[in-house]
Structures are given as C-alpha cells and as structure tokens.
Amino acid sequence: MHGPVSSGWLLVALCAATGAYCLLRMRSDVEEQRRAAGGEALMGFGMAVMAVPAAVITQPAWVWPVYAAVFGAAGLRALWAARSGRHHLHHLVGAGAMVYMSLVMTASPGHGHGHGGSGVPLLTGALLLYFAGYVLLAGVRLVPVPAVAGAAGGGWGDRPELARACRLSMGIAMLAMLAML
C-alpha cells in the first residue's frame, strides 16, 4: 500500500501479530474456533504481505492475481461455511475486500501499489462503511462483562476476549488498507 513507510510497517506488524495469534488459536479444543482461526490467520498474514510499503518492496506484477485467487478461494470457503452460521459472512466480506484490493493493484499503472483514488469509489466507500461499523461493534464487544462464577480459564487459544481483540485489530487494519487504496 502507499503512504508513509513507518505506518506501513506498523500495519505489517499488527497484521502479522494477529495472524500469529490466530495460528495459536488453531490449537483450541473447539472445532468451530479452530476453523475460524485458520481463515483469520490467512487474512492476517495476507494483509501483512499486502501492507508492505511500496517504497521498500515493489511486488512483481504476477503476485496480485495470485492474491486475488487465494482470497477468492478463501471467500468461497467462507460462503460454504456460512450455511452453518451467518458469522462466516464477515469472513466472506473480508475475503471479498482482499480480492477487490488485489484486483485494484493489478489494474494500477505499472502493477505497483495504489496511487490514491484507485478502485471503484462506491465499492471502496461501501467497504469502508462496513468495516467502520464492524470496528465500532467489535470495540463495544470488548467492554468487560462481569466474570461468571466457576468459569474455566482455558488456554491462550481459548480466550474469547483475545479473539475479539484480534478481529478488532484486523478490522482496523482493513480500514487503513482501504483508506490507502
């Protein structure tokens, strides 16, 4: 993405850390949590790679269609998973946003990073509104609730507040990436 190099690296670090935590969550005993964590890890690491500042590394032209294909496959998987729970629709929107950003990068001059004003303004605006709403909702969900007596602690992969913080940080990162598009 274009923009200041320091904020680009912070975005890379945030997304990579989120992806790493999602990999840790894949060790959970809860099958649904493992599945969701796998998709979120792919999203976190994919966003980290896409957020590398253009001033540092100019990605080759062939990489953007590959990203689009990978996230298109992730979107199809999310669509299939949405049959059992509508919370997978957010994964579908996220994968669709990644495909959209990859296609914008493919179409940009010289196959480089976005140059401001790239993409379809209406679609970019709709995605920005969706992720802004998601971030606000995810932030509200982080407000602490009173602990339930006798609730089990669980391991690092089974901490719902950390999973919510992970999703919140990915939503913020998606907002930043769409704004820099």
Residue, then its C-alpha position, 0 to 999 in steps of 0.5 A: m500500500h502507499g503512504p508513509v513507510s513507518s505506518g506501513w510497517l506498523l500495519v505489517a506488524l499488527c497484521a502479522a501479530t494477529g495472524a500469529y495469534c490466530l495460528l495459536r488459536m488453531r490449537s483450541d479444543v473447539e472445532e468451530q474456533r479452530r476453523a475460524a482461526g485458520g481463515e483469520a490467520l490467512m487474512g492476517f498474514g495476507m494483509a501483512v504481505m499486502a501492507v508492505p510499503a511500496a517504497v521498500i518492496t515493489q511486488p512483481a506484477w504476477v503476485w496480485p492475481v495470485y492474491a486475488a485467487v487465494f482470497g477468492a478461494a478463501g471467500l468461497r470457503a467462507l460462503w460454504a461455511a456460512r450455511s452453518g452460521r451467518h458469522h462466516l459472512h464477515h469472513l466472506v466480506g473480508a475475503g471479498a475486500m482482499v480480492y477487490m484490493s488485489l484486483v485494484m493493484t493489478a489494474s494500477p499503472g505499472h502493477g505497483h501499489g495504489h496511487g490514491g483514488s484507485g478502485v471503484p469509489l462506491l465499492t471502496g466507500a461501501l467497504l469502508l462503511y462496513f468495516a467502520g461499523y464492524v470496528l465500532l461493534a467489535g470495540v463495544r464487544l470488548v467492554p468487560v462483562p462481569a466474570v461468571a462464577g466457576a468459569a474455566g480459564g482455558g488456554w491462550g487459544d481459548r480466550p474469547e476476549l483475545a479473539r475479539a481483540c484480534r478481529l478488532s485489530m484486523g478490522i482496523a487494519m482493513l480500514a487503513m488498507l482501504a483508506m490507502l487504496 
